[in-house]
Amino acid sequence: MELNECINFLLAKSQNTVLQYFRASLAQFNVTPVQYGILKCLWDESPQTPKQIAKVLDLDASTITGILDRMEDKGLISRTPNPDDRRTLRLIITDSGLKLREPIEAVIEESNKYILDKFSKDEQEQLKQLLRRITNN
């Protein structure tokens, strides 16, 4: 099989292209795409545990710990004891993290539009459905 016919190669190459674009778009906020994912989770529902967020973003515990450390150092989140389970922590979005919501969501919207504008509306929906089908297998 030719490399450019391998689904793994095509998906990885596409993912890298999109990731680089989103990374550049978010750089003005000193936020990475993964940090955006964590912020989005907390904007939608705060507090949450690291385990809850890791599950949504499909990250392992060792990966998310370092990311959370960097976000806490930037003042975007804080970690507090979980009153329901002393073995775990809760992640809470800070005021600084909340202030980024509107401008970051605007950049994410623009970035999605830029990436997807290469496709018709029907193709955009089909692409998303096909990617979800791969993810849900």
N, C-alpha and C positions, 0 to 999 in steps of 0.2 A: 504494500500500500504506500502510495506517495504521502509524504509528510503533510502536505497541504490538503489532503483528503481525510486525515485522521481527526475525528471529532474532538479528541483531547487537545490537539494542537490548535484547532480552530477556536475552540472555546477559550483556551488559555490566552491565545493571541488577542482575541476580542476583549477578554476581561482585562488584560494588561492595558490595552488602548483606552478603555473606559476608565479604569482606575487612574491612569496617568492624567487624564483630562480632569477627573473629579479632584485628584490631589492638587493639581495646579489651581483649580477654581476655589478650593477651600483654604489654600495657603495664606490668603489675606487675613484669615481668622486664626491662624496658627492651630488649625484643627485638621486631623487626618480623616480620610473616609471612614475608618473604623471608629474613630472618636465621634464623628458625626452620627454613626449608627447608635452609639451609646447615648449620646445627647438626645437623639430622636426618641429612643425608648423612654428616657426620663422626662422629656417634654410631654409625652403622651400619658405617662403614669409615674409619679414619683411619690414615695420611694419605691425602689425595687431592690432585690438582692442581686449580687453579681451572678449567681447561678441562673436567675430568671433571664437576665440580659444575655448571658452566654448562650443560653438555649435559643433565644430568638435570633441571635446573630451567628449561631453555629460556631462558637469559639470554645476552646477548652479552657479550663480553669487557670492553667499556668500562663496562657496567653493574655487573658483578660486582666490578670493581676497587675502586670507591668503597664498595661494601657491605663488602668484606673489610677495607678501611682502617678503617671504623667499628667493625667487630667486633674487629679487632686492638686498636684504641684502648680498647675496653671490656674487653680481656683475655680474650675468649672463644676466640680462635684465635691461633696463631702461624704465621708463614711461615718456612720453612727451605729452604735450597738442596736441589734434587733431585739425589741422588747419581747417578741414572741418566741425567739430562739437565741439564747446567749452565744451559741456556737457560730452564728452568722452575723454579718453586717448588713446594713441597709445603705443604699446609695441615694443621696438626695442631690437634686440639682441646686446649684447656688444662684444667687442673683446674677452673677457674671455669666453663668451658663444660660440663664433664662434670657438675658439681653441679646444673646446671639441667635435666638430662635428665628426671629423675623428675617434678619439679613441672610442667615445661612439657608433657610428654607427657600428664599428667593433665588439664591445661587444654585441650589439643588434643582429647583424647577427649571431654571435656564439651562443647566447642564443636561438634564434629561431631554429637554426640547432639542438642544443642539445634537445630541447623539441620535435621537430618534427621528429627526427631521429628514433623514436619508430614506425614510420609509413612508409609505402611505399610511393613513389612519388604520386601515384594515391590517396592513403588514405589521404595524406597531403592536396591535392587539394580538395578532398571531404569534409574533416573536415572544411576547411576554407569556402567552399560554404555553408555547413550546418549552421555554426555559423553566416554567413552573412544573411542567410534566417531567422534565429531566430531574429537577430538584426533588420532586415528590416520589420518585421511583424507589 
